[in-house]
Amino acid sequence: MHKIEASYTFDFSDYSGTCSISFEFPDFITKDSSDAELLIRVNGVRYKENKTSITQSKMKEILLSQLEESKLALYKVHSH
């Protein structure tokens, strides 16, 4: 398996809800590349309350930013 998708909950100071996040290595099969980059996608953002002033696109951006930081930090640790 080179892709996994899971449902998550998020809870920031003013925003909470659920989303689906997929993790995959798209170049692993197509290019038979053992150094394929991990691709992360956030889909289906849903808020617990509709009173939020932030768009779903902005929340996807916030979530991806958090995930990307963790991804890069883990890559530095495990790439040696």
C-alpha positions in Angstrom: 0.0 0.0 0.0 1.3 3.4 -1.0 -1.6 5.5 0.1 -3.7 5.8 3.3 -6.6 8.0 4.1 -8.0 8.6 7.6 -10.6 10.8 9.3 -9.3 13.3 11.9 -10.7 15.8 14.3 -9.1 19.2 14.8 -9.5 21.7 17.6 -7.8 25.1 17.5 -8.7 27.9 19.8 -11.8 29.1 17.9 -12.2 26.3 15.3 -13.0 22.7 15.6 -14.3 20.0 13.3 -13.4 17.0 11.2 -11.5 16.4 8.0 -10.1 13.6 5.9 -6.3 13.5 5.3 -4.6 11.3 2.8 -0.9 10.4 2.9 0.7 8.9 -0.2 3.9 8.4 -2.2 2.7 8.9 -5.7 6.1 8.5 -7.4 6.9 5.3 -5.6 5.0 3.1 -8.1 5.0 5.3 -11.2 8.8 6.0 -11.1 9.8 3.1 -8.9 11.5 5.7 -6.8 12.6 4.7 -3.2 13.1 8.3 -2.4 9.6 9.4 -3.4 8.3 12.4 -1.4 5.4 12.0 1.0 2.3 13.9 -0.3 -0.3 15.0 2.2 -3.8 16.2 1.2 -6.6 17.5 3.4 -10.1 17.0 2.2 -13.7 17.4 3.4 -13.2 20.0 6.1 -16.3 20.2 8.2 -16.8 22.5 11.2 -18.7 21.6 14.4 -20.5 24.9 14.2 -21.3 27.0 11.2 -20.6 30.2 13.0 -16.9 30.2 12.0 -15.5 33.2 10.0 -12.7 31.1 8.4 -13.2 29.4 5.0 -12.7 25.7 4.5 -9.8 26.6 2.1 -8.0 28.6 4.8 -8.5 25.8 7.3 -7.0 23.3 4.8 -4.0 25.7 4.5 -3.6 25.9 8.3 -3.8 22.1 8.7 -1.4 21.5 5.8 1.0 24.0 7.3 1.0 22.1 10.6 1.4 18.7 8.9 4.2 20.0 6.7 6.2 21.2 9.6 6.0 17.8 11.3 6.8 16.0 8.0 10.0 18.0 7.5 11.1 17.6 11.1 10.6 13.8 10.9 12.4 13.7 7.6 15.4 15.3 9.1 15.5 12.8 11.9 15.0 9.7 9.8 16.8 10.6 6.6 20.3 9.8 7.9 
